[in-house]
Amino acid sequence: MTDASPPGHSDAVLVAAIRGGDPAPWGTIFDRHRDAVWRLAFGIVRRRADADDVMQATFLKAVESVDQLRDPAALRPWLLSIARRRA
């Protein structure tokens, strides 16, 4: 699957596209936020494999519950909050 949304689009624009039925922006969101999510997870769990698991669970939860995100511009803090709970 290719990402149809240019990387320069804001998180809010990407979330709006996802909510409109286009799953492609998830690639950009993942590329943009995976390092921050992984670093936060690793800081809590202190094992690479566990941080990988937390990162995967975080993005799966985000895909399942993106409609619950109140402020699409706050995607990053929302993802980090999910990761913190998962860790």
N, C-alpha and C positions, 0 to 999 in steps of 0.2 A: 504494500500500500504506500503510495506516495503522499506526502504532505502537501496539500494544495494551498495552505496558508503560509505566506512568507514569514520567516522567523521574526521580522521586525514588527509584526502585529502585536498589539497589546494583549495581555491575558484576557481582558474583558471582551475583546473582539473574538479571540479564540473560543472562549466559553460560549459566547453568543452563537457562533457557528456550530458548536457541538450541540447546543440546545435546539438549534434549528435542524438537526438531523445529520450533520456532517461529522463523522468520527475522525477524519483525517487530522484535525488540529491536535489530537492527543499526542501525535509524534513530536510536534513542536513543544508542547507543554512538557512532555517527558524530557526531551533534550534540554530544555531551559531550566528545569527544576530538580532533576534527578540528583545532581551533586549535592545540593543543599539538603535534600531529604536524606540522602545516604549519610552525609556528615553528621546530621543531627542524630540519626539512628545509631550510628557507630559511637557517637559520644555517650549514648545511653547504654547500649548493649555491649560495647567493647569487643565484639567479635565480628569479623568481616562477613562470615556466612549469615549470622543473625541480622546484621545490618542490611544485607542483600534481601533477606526474607521480609524485613520490615519495609524496605523500599517497595518491593513487589506488592505487599499487602496494602500499602498506602495508595499506590496508583490504582489497584483494583477497587478499593473502597471509593476512591474519587470518581472512577468511571461509573460505579453503581449509584452514587449519590450526588452527582454534579448538580442536579436540580435543587438540592438543598443549600447550595452555596448562595448566601444572601447577596453578597457584593462580589461580582465577578472580577473586579479590580483587585480584590484581596485573595486571589487564588493562592499565591505563595504562602501567606500565613495560614490559610486553610489547610493546605497540603502539609505544612509543618506541624499543625495541630493534630492532624490525623496520624502522622508519623510518631509524634510524641505519645499518643494514646496506644498505638500499636507496639511501640517499644516497651 
